[in-house]
Amino acid sequence: MTKLTDRYVRDLGPPEKGNRVVFESWASPDAVKGFGVRITAKGALAFVLRYIFDGREYRYTIGSFPSWSVLAARNQAKRLRAQIDMGETHPMAERAAKREELRARRQAETFGEAVEDYIQREQIGRRQNSTAHQVRRGLLTDCAAWLDLPVAEITAKDVRKRLEELRDGTKDEAARPYLANRTYAYLATFFRWCAEPGIELVPMSPMLGMRKPWEGEETRQRWFTNDELAKLWRAADSLGGVPGAYLKIALLTGKRRSALAAMQWEHVDEDCVWTPPTDGRKRKRNKRLHGVPLPKLAQRVLSSIRPAGTTEGNVFPGKIRGSRLHPGTTLQRRIRTASGIEDFFMHACRHTVETRLAELGIQPHIRDLLLDHAPARGAGAGYDHYTYRDEMRAALEVWAGHIEALVAADGVTVLR
């Protein structure tokens, strides 16, 4: 007669392959019919309860050893056995019901709710993506018709139809093929996350095998001439306030638009060096964020929008309290109108700073540091821990002086 004890279970030898179950068979008031322990070929131990309900045999796993002791597992088996003998329900049915309830709840989650969850858990939590707010805005704005639709009900046809509408335009929307490709990328990553184990909002991504909607996309190589730089600076003056200051700092530093929009007052030290925060868990990043010594002109621009006594918070706040400026389509449209440069886009500021600094004789590795690129120096880059701060400051002062000469031909003291 077999009596299970912690020592007995601990000393069980594993089978050569598969698993075997030892059922308790000792005669005692505490004995539970069908209670046993399962051991696999790898030595994993778990307590089980074998029972028959409505003529069908089931085997329910109570828990693993040693997380569960024999006494605790036997008491649990006794409770379940009493429930089974009453004939009302049984543990496997309850487990199936819970799974079905969870599946139904997941499938009922709307697209809008799923996007918010995705942004927090994936874009911010796992990826530490500095452009997470752009992804969120893109999904919620460009797929607004799906906000209240259960995410599990969005089909491949729905996705293709929306992408083609963005590409070709509708009676209410202009054709925006570049936006269609960007939305395709956002949705592909989102639905892939929805189908991951443990998320399971959809059984599989509806975009599997779907190609991007437009093959005509080209890398834009736009940069601004002296005349266009002067127009953009005057456009910034006409915009005024936060938007105008943002455009000026973008022209002066060439920083990525998302990194610049996330600028905080506490990240600018007493030497006027702006050091954006980085994820300390990562040793290397393709998109680095180097500390940048702000030239005097940039300092004057920022001082014009800094509230008295402010030491923290967004440098470029948005309209909603606590939010930050969104340098997207609306702002770019305003800049195009104010400057008369119809093909303006924010990323061209980076192309301009890189190109014009090269014209002014600034060395490539200094330009790389200023624009947050990994310096292409071979193995030596990993050994060089010098900050090049003085060289970076001198380079940006040269660049700021070039802009000052373009905009204020009669002197630079009044330039802001």
C-alpha positions as CSV (number, residue, x, y, z in Angstrom):
1,M,0.0,0.0,0.0
2,T,1.4,3.4,-1.0
3,K,1.4,6.4,1.3
4,L,2.7,9.6,-0.1
5,T,5.0,11.6,2.1
6,D,7.4,14.5,1.3
7,R,10.3,12.1,1.7
8,Y,8.7,9.5,-0.5
9,V,8.1,12.0,-3.3
10,R,11.5,13.5,-3.0
11,D,13.1,10.0,-3.5
12,L,11.1,9.0,-6.5
13,G,13.2,8.0,-9.5
14,P,12.3,9.4,-12.9
15,P,11.3,7.0,-15.8
16,E,13.6,6.6,-18.8
17,K,11.1,8.5,-21.0
18,G,7.7,10.2,-20.8
19,N,6.2,10.3,-17.3
20,R,4.7,8.0,-14.7
21,V,2.1,8.5,-12.0
22,V,2.1,6.9,-8.5
23,F,-1.3,7.0,-6.9
24,E,-1.8,6.9,-3.2
25,S,-3.6,3.6,-2.1
26,W,-3.1,3.4,1.7
27,A,-6.2,2.7,3.8
28,S,-6.9,5.7,6.1
29,P,-9.7,8.2,6.7
30,D,-7.3,10.9,5.3
31,A,-6.8,9.0,2.0
32,V,-8.2,10.7,-1.1
33,K,-9.3,8.5,-4.0
34,G,-7.3,9.3,-7.2
35,F,-4.7,11.4,-5.4
36,G,-1.2,10.8,-6.7
37,V,2.1,12.3,-7.9
38,R,3.5,12.5,-11.5
39,I,7.2,12.5,-12.3
40,T,8.7,13.2,-15.7
41,A,11.8,11.8,-17.3
42,K,13.5,15.1,-16.4
43,G,12.5,14.7,-12.7
44,A,9.7,17.3,-12.5
45,L,7.2,16.4,-9.9
46,A,3.5,17.5,-9.7
47,F,0.5,16.3,-7.7
48,V,-2.6,15.2,-9.6
49,L,-6.1,14.1,-9.0
50,R,-7.7,11.4,-11.2
51,Y,-11.5,11.3,-11.2
52,I,-14.5,10.4,-13.3
53,F,-17.3,12.9,-14.1
54,D,-20.4,12.1,-16.2
55,G,-18.6,8.9,-17.4
56,R,-15.5,10.6,-18.6
57,E,-12.1,10.3,-16.9
58,Y,-10.1,13.5,-16.1
59,R,-6.6,14.1,-14.6
60,Y,-6.3,17.5,-12.9
61,T,-2.9,18.9,-11.9
62,I,-3.0,20.4,-8.4
63,G,0.5,21.9,-8.2
64,S,4.2,21.1,-8.4
65,F,6.5,19.7,-5.7
66,P,8.1,21.2,-3.6
67,S,6.0,24.4,-4.0
68,W,3.2,22.2,-2.8
69,S,3.8,19.8,0.1
70,V,2.1,16.4,0.2
71,L,-0.2,17.6,3.0
72,A,-1.3,20.8,1.3
73,A,-1.8,18.9,-2.0
74,R,-3.8,16.2,-0.3
75,N,-6.1,18.7,1.4
76,Q,-6.7,20.4,-1.9
77,A,-7.5,17.1,-3.5
78,K,-9.9,16.3,-0.6
79,R,-11.7,19.7,-1.2
80,L,-11.9,19.0,-5.0
81,R,-13.1,15.4,-4.4
82,A,-16.0,16.6,-2.2
83,Q,-17.0,19.0,-5.0
84,I,-16.8,16.3,-7.6
85,D,-18.8,13.8,-5.5
86,M,-21.6,16.4,-5.1
87,G,-22.0,16.2,-8.9
88,E,-22.2,20.0,-9.4
89,T,-19.0,20.7,-11.3
90,H,-15.4,19.6,-11.4
91,P,-12.0,21.4,-11.5
92,M,-11.2,20.8,-15.2
93,A,-14.6,22.3,-16.2
94,E,-13.9,25.4,-14.0
95,R,-10.4,25.8,-15.5
96,A,-11.9,25.6,-19.0
97,A,-14.6,28.1,-18.1
98,K,-11.9,30.5,-16.7
99,R,-9.9,30.2,-19.9
100,E,-13.0,30.8,-22.0
101,E,-13.9,33.9,-19.9
102,L,-10.4,35.2,-20.3
103,R,-10.4,34.6,-24.0
104,A,-13.8,36.4,-24.3
105,R,-12.6,39.3,-22.3
106,R,-9.5,39.6,-24.4
107,Q,-11.5,39.4,-27.6
108,A,-13.8,42.1,-26.4
109,E,-11.0,44.6,-25.8
110,T,-11.3,47.4,-28.2
111,F,-8.7,48.6,-30.7
112,G,-8.3,51.9,-28.7
113,E,-7.9,50.0,-25.4
114,A,-5.4,47.6,-27.0
115,V,-3.3,50.4,-28.4
116,E,-3.0,52.1,-25.0
117,D,-2.0,48.8,-23.5
118,Y,0.5,48.2,-26.3
119,I,2.1,51.6,-25.9
120,Q,2.6,51.2,-22.2
121,R,3.8,47.6,-22.1
122,E,5.7,47.3,-25.4
123,Q,6.7,50.7,-26.8
124,I,7.5,52.3,-23.4
125,G,8.0,49.2,-21.1
126,R,10.0,46.8,-23.3
127,R,11.5,49.0,-26.0
128,Q,12.0,52.3,-24.1
129,N,11.0,53.9,-27.4
130,S,11.4,57.7,-27.3
131,T,8.9,58.0,-30.2
132,A,6.2,55.9,-28.4
133,H,3.9,59.0,-28.3
134,Q,4.2,59.3,-32.1
135,V,3.2,55.6,-32.6
136,R,0.2,56.1,-30.3
137,R,-0.9,59.2,-32.1
138,G,-0.5,57.6,-35.5
139,L,-2.5,54.5,-34.5
140,L,-5.3,56.3,-32.8
141,T,-5.6,59.2,-35.3
142,D,-5.1,57.4,-38.6
143,C,-7.2,54.4,-37.6
144,A,-9.8,56.3,-35.6
145,A,-12.7,54.4,-37.2
146,W,-11.6,51.3,-35.3
147,L,-11.3,52.8,-31.8
148,D,-14.5,51.2,-30.4
149,L,-14.2,48.0,-32.5
150,P,-13.0,44.8,-30.7
151,V,-9.5,44.3,-31.9
152,A,-10.2,40.6,-32.6
153,E,-12.8,41.7,-35.2
154,I,-10.4,43.7,-37.3
155,T,-9.7,41.7,-40.4
156,A,-7.0,41.8,-43.1
157,K,-9.6,43.3,-45.5
158,D,-10.1,46.2,-42.9
159,V,-6.4,46.8,-42.7
160,R,-5.8,46.7,-46.4
161,K,-8.8,49.0,-47.1
162,R,-7.5,51.6,-44.6
163,L,-4.0,51.5,-45.9
164,E,-5.2,52.0,-49.5
165,E,-7.4,54.9,-48.4
166,L,-4.3,56.6,-46.9
167,R,-2.3,55.9,-50.0
168,D,-4.9,56.9,-52.6
169,G,-7.0,59.4,-50.7
170,T,-10.7,59.7,-50.3
171,K,-13.3,62.4,-50.8
172,D,-12.4,63.6,-47.3
173,E,-8.7,62.9,-47.2
174,A,-5.8,63.8,-49.5
175,A,-3.6,61.0,-50.8
176,R,-0.7,60.4,-48.4
177,P,1.4,57.4,-49.6
178,Y,4.3,58.0,-47.1
179,L,1.8,58.0,-44.2
180,A,0.3,54.8,-45.6
181,N,3.7,53.1,-45.3
182,R,4.3,54.4,-41.8
183,T,0.9,53.3,-40.7
184,Y,1.5,49.9,-42.2
185,A,4.7,49.6,-40.1
186,Y,2.9,50.7,-36.9
187,L,0.0,48.3,-37.4
188,A,2.3,45.4,-38.3
189,T,4.2,45.7,-35.1
190,F,1.0,46.3,-33.1
191,F,-0.8,43.2,-34.4
192,R,2.3,41.1,-34.0
193,W,2.3,42.1,-30.3
194,C,-1.4,41.3,-30.0
195,A,-0.8,37.7,-31.1
196,E,2.2,37.1,-28.8
197,P,1.9,34.4,-26.1
198,G,0.5,35.9,-22.9
199,I,-1.1,38.8,-24.9
200,E,-3.3,36.7,-27.2
201,L,-5.8,39.5,-28.2
202,V,-5.9,37.9,-31.6
203,P,-5.1,34.3,-32.6
204,M,-2.7,35.6,-35.3
205,S,-1.9,38.9,-36.9
206,P,-4.3,39.8,-39.7
207,M,-1.3,41.3,-41.6
208,L,0.7,38.1,-42.0
209,G,1.9,38.1,-45.6
210,M,0.6,41.6,-46.3
211,R,3.0,43.8,-48.3
212,K,3.4,47.6,-47.6
213,P,0.9,49.6,-49.6
214,W,3.3,51.7,-51.6
215,E,6.6,50.8,-53.3
216,G,7.4,54.3,-54.5
217,E,8.9,55.6,-51.2
218,E,12.3,57.3,-51.6
219,T,14.7,58.6,-49.0
220,R,14.3,62.3,-48.8
221,Q,17.7,64.1,-49.2
222,R,16.4,67.7,-48.7
223,W,18.5,70.4,-47.0
224,F,18.0,74.1,-46.8
225,T,19.9,76.9,-48.6
226,N,21.0,80.2,-47.0
227,D,17.9,81.9,-48.4
228,E,15.6,79.2,-47.0
229,L,17.3,79.3,-43.6
230,A,16.6,83.0,-43.4
231,K,12.9,82.3,-44.3
232,L,12.6,79.6,-41.7
233,W,14.1,81.8,-39.0
234,R,11.6,84.6,-39.9
235,A,8.8,82.0,-40.0
236,A,9.8,81.0,-36.4
237,D,9.6,84.7,-35.4
238,S,6.1,84.9,-36.9
239,L,5.0,81.7,-35.1
240,G,6.4,82.9,-31.8
241,G,6.2,81.2,-28.5
242,V,6.9,77.6,-28.1
243,P,6.5,76.5,-31.7
244,G,8.8,79.2,-33.0
245,A,11.5,78.4,-30.3
246,Y,11.2,74.8,-31.2
247,L,11.9,75.4,-34.9
248,K,14.9,77.7,-34.0
249,I,16.5,75.1,-31.7
250,A,15.9,72.4,-34.4
251,L,17.8,74.5,-36.9
252,L,20.6,75.3,-34.5
253,T,21.2,71.7,-33.1
254,G,19.9,69.3,-35.8
255,K,18.5,67.1,-33.0
256,R,15.9,64.4,-33.8
257,R,12.4,66.0,-33.6
258,S,11.2,63.5,-30.9
259,A,14.3,64.0,-28.7
260,L,14.0,67.7,-29.0
261,A,10.3,67.7,-28.2
262,A,11.1,65.6,-25.0
263,M,13.6,68.2,-23.8
264,Q,13.3,69.0,-20.1
265,W,14.7,72.0,-18.2
266,E,16.3,69.7,-15.6
267,H,18.4,68.1,-18.4
268,V,20.2,71.5,-19.1
269,D,23.0,72.0,-16.6
270,E,24.6,75.2,-15.4
271,D,27.1,75.2,-18.3
272,C,24.1,75.1,-20.7
273,V,24.9,71.5,-21.8
274,W,21.8,69.6,-22.7
275,T,22.1,65.9,-21.8
276,P,19.0,63.9,-22.8
277,P,18.4,60.9,-20.5
278,T,19.2,57.4,-21.8
279,D,18.1,53.9,-20.8
280,G,20.8,52.8,-18.4
281,R,20.0,49.1,-19.0
282,K,21.4,49.4,-22.6
283,R,25.1,49.4,-23.2
284,K,25.0,50.4,-26.8
285,R,22.4,52.2,-28.9
286,N,22.2,52.9,-32.6
287,K,20.4,56.1,-31.8
288,R,22.6,57.7,-29.2
289,L,21.7,60.9,-27.3
290,H,24.9,62.8,-26.6
291,G,25.2,65.8,-24.4
292,V,25.1,68.9,-26.5
293,P,26.7,72.3,-25.4
294,L,24.0,74.8,-26.5
295,P,25.4,77.8,-28.4
296,K,24.7,81.3,-27.0
297,L,22.0,82.0,-29.6
298,A,20.2,78.8,-28.6
299,Q,20.5,79.9,-24.9
300,R,18.8,83.2,-25.8
301,V,16.1,81.5,-27.7
302,L,15.3,79.2,-24.7
303,S,15.4,82.0,-22.2
304,S,12.6,83.7,-24.1
305,I,10.2,80.9,-23.4
306,R,11.4,79.8,-19.9
307,P,9.0,80.8,-17.1
308,A,10.6,82.6,-14.2
309,G,11.9,80.2,-11.6
310,T,11.4,77.1,-13.7
311,T,13.9,74.3,-13.1
312,E,12.0,71.3,-14.4
313,G,9.3,70.2,-16.8
314,N,8.9,70.4,-20.5
315,V,10.9,73.0,-22.4
316,F,8.4,72.8,-25.3
317,P,5.0,72.2,-23.5
318,G,1.9,71.2,-25.4
319,K,-1.5,72.8,-25.1
320,I,-2.7,70.3,-22.5
321,R,-1.1,70.7,-19.0
322,G,1.8,68.3,-18.6
323,S,2.0,67.4,-22.3
324,R,4.7,68.4,-24.7
325,L,4.7,69.9,-28.2
326,H,4.0,67.5,-31.0
327,P,6.2,68.3,-34.0
328,G,4.0,66.5,-36.5
329,T,1.9,67.4,-39.5
330,T,0.0,70.4,-38.0
331,L,3.2,72.2,-36.9
332,Q,5.0,71.4,-40.2
333,R,2.0,72.7,-42.1
334,R,2.1,76.0,-40.1
335,I,5.9,76.3,-40.9
336,R,5.3,75.7,-44.6
337,T,2.7,78.4,-44.6
338,A,4.8,80.9,-42.6
339,S,8.0,80.3,-44.6
340,G,6.6,79.7,-48.1
341,I,8.7,76.5,-48.3
342,E,6.1,74.1,-49.5
343,D,8.3,70.9,-49.1
344,F,9.4,71.7,-45.6
345,F,9.7,68.7,-43.2
346,M,11.3,68.6,-39.8
347,H,13.9,65.9,-40.6
348,A,15.4,68.2,-43.3
349,C,16.8,70.3,-40.4
350,R,19.1,67.4,-39.6
351,H,20.2,67.0,-43.2
352,T,20.9,70.8,-43.2
353,V,23.0,70.9,-40.1
354,E,25.0,67.9,-41.2
355,T,25.6,69.3,-44.7
356,R,26.3,72.9,-43.7
357,L,28.6,71.9,-40.8
358,A,30.6,69.9,-43.4
359,E,30.7,73.1,-45.6
360,L,32.0,75.0,-42.6
361,G,34.9,72.6,-42.1
362,I,33.6,70.7,-39.0
363,Q,35.2,67.2,-38.8
364,P,33.0,64.1,-39.4
365,H,33.3,62.7,-35.9
366,I,32.2,66.0,-34.3
367,R,29.2,66.1,-36.6
368,D,28.4,62.5,-35.6
369,L,28.4,63.4,-32.0
370,L,26.3,66.5,-32.5
371,L,23.7,64.6,-34.5
372,D,23.7,61.5,-32.2
373,H,25.3,59.2,-34.7
374,A,27.7,56.5,-33.8
375,P,31.1,57.8,-34.9
376,A,32.5,55.7,-37.8
377,R,36.0,55.3,-36.4
378,G,36.4,51.5,-36.4
379,A,37.7,49.7,-33.2
380,G,39.2,52.9,-31.8
381,A,35.8,54.4,-31.1
382,G,35.2,52.0,-28.2
383,Y,38.4,53.2,-26.5
384,D,37.9,56.9,-26.8
385,H,36.1,58.2,-23.7
386,Y,36.8,61.9,-24.4
387,T,33.6,64.0,-24.6
388,Y,34.7,66.4,-27.3
389,R,32.5,69.0,-25.5
390,D,34.7,72.0,-26.3
391,E,34.9,71.0,-29.9
392,M,31.2,70.4,-30.1
393,R,30.5,73.8,-28.5
394,A,32.9,75.5,-31.0
395,A,31.2,73.8,-33.9
396,L,27.7,74.9,-32.9
397,E,28.9,78.5,-32.2
398,V,30.3,78.5,-35.8
399,W,27.0,77.3,-37.1
400,A,25.0,79.7,-35.0
401,G,27.2,82.5,-36.2
402,H,26.5,81.5,-39.8
403,I,22.7,81.7,-39.1
404,E,23.1,85.0,-37.3
405,A,24.9,86.5,-40.3
406,L,22.1,85.3,-42.6
407,V,19.3,86.7,-40.5
408,A,20.8,89.8,-38.8
409,A,23.1,91.4,-41.4
410,D,23.4,94.6,-39.3
411,G,24.5,92.9,-36.1
412,V,23.7,90.0,-33.9
413,T,23.1,91.5,-30.5
414,V,19.3,91.9,-31.1
415,L,18.9,88.5,-32.6
416,R,16.8,86.1,-30.6
